[in-house]
């Protein structure tokens, strides 16, 4: 009865007219947060904005809350077109960067990360080569498999890199060779990038929480490598897609960008202890060989030491040198507190080194017995001894340092097996 009276009262006095603005305000202020933020960096993409937005709109079901965040560095009419669409679609937002802030594609994405509202963030290019129809598949894979990162890949069954150019043309072959060459080069150096078949791709999705409190220092335009190397995550999944041909503009890839990418890899290698750890370990081992041979030669030839005594001193010096360099370069994220602990660690490393020397000699003798040329036998022994040394050093000598300090390093997410795969 009371409900009927209220309804008649509202109808008679047109109360709905007065309530409508409040309802709209309520919806605006208390609307659901988007589950997904799609970040679209743009640089003079005026011809691509409308078809891109149409494709994204067609790809999503009305039940999925998402937002589109343009991070724009354009000096043409691109921002004006985006603003016009914002007036028609409240899912669209625009961040137009000032000229001083326009420092590349990677920094555009990072600016978008900081402003994203979604639980998941999808990164893609605005040139229509990344099909928006695949975004729901990435999101479904992330939610369904509880994946931290989902990469749209060109390099697995069902995927295609046709957007790089036809294999019937020199340009197409050249671009594919460069793409594959840089991909494998990156994966050889950094074990973390082997989690996906397309670490240099620009189309991927991830949980926003994995980048919380992460200090990115990007160079160039390959932001996925930066995330794979710095973020705190566990699982990565791949979803195949077809990299499409460019429609309304020309490629912005250049030799300068390629050089910037190589600088980025070098920066990661030099500043992150876990980046290329095995390569750093081998480099330190090489310096140890030089110190060993140099000391041995100098003591015998210039100071008259006996060969055995000189050999023993040279071995001890090279072991000490390797320990110091590995502690400061290879395992700088696993530093031990206290002098006593450091001495214990050094003694462990000395014992390990002696075991490895014996192992190396056994392999060398066995290879000779099987008729292998002595230089090849020596190289084979060095290779296996280096692998053994690295595995034991990582798991016994320097692992205690990480536990003592309770530091959550990248190696908590990647096993020694992944480092050598």
C-alpha angles and dihedrals in degrees: 000000000000091000092053091051091051092049092051090047092052091047095048096048100034091237089161089071091060095042095051096080090049091051091050090048090050091051091048096047099039103031118138117273112247117257090212137039116197109203116205117184111202134194113175093330097145093137094051104048100081099044090044093053091046091052093049092049091050092048096059133074116227092245093067115088110214141150133210116221117192115200101196131196096165129137095193132067095292096107091048091054090049092050090051090054091047089063089058100039123040091197090074124087131176132211107186107191123216117244092255090057096050098104102144146295096292094054089047089059092047091052086053092049090058092052099039117118099190128099087229127041124207119199121199141146123259096224095090093247090111107065111228088208087077095058094085089051090054091048092047091051091049094050097036095049097029088237120174094208129021117191125199101222135200093193108069136068110302093022129106138192095201090130089072089068141275119303086225092069130067091231092053093048091046094051093047092049091050092047095049093040093054091043094055092040090055093046092050091055101038119043091194091067090060089074088086135036092227109042093157095052121117098211114083145117132220144170111269091222093069091068097047111128091002115138107216120201103183127184121194122340112310101100095162091067089053091052094046091051101042111024123093106239142133113198131047125182132188127220117189121235139166114251102222132219117264112258117183106023144017130270116276092204113122143166089259091058090050091054090047089053092053089049088052092054091048091049091052091047092052099042105037115066093206092050107104092345094164092051090051089049091053092047091053089049090053091053087051091055091051092049091047096051093040094050093045092051094045095049094048100039102035107023102034098237119161114259095245094046091046090048092052093049091047091050093050093048093049091048091050091047092049091049094051094046094045091050093050100036116016099035103021089133090060101056116158121229118231135027094256091056091048092052091049089050091050092051090051090051092049091051091047091049092053090050090050092050090054090046090050091052092049092052091047093052093045092051090051090051089056089055099256115156107262096242092050089046090053092049091049091051092048092050095051092041091052092051091048091046092051095048094048094042091052095045102037115015102041101020091079090061092059091049094046093055094035089224116167101222128175089260089072086073100042125052126218088254090062090051090060101036 
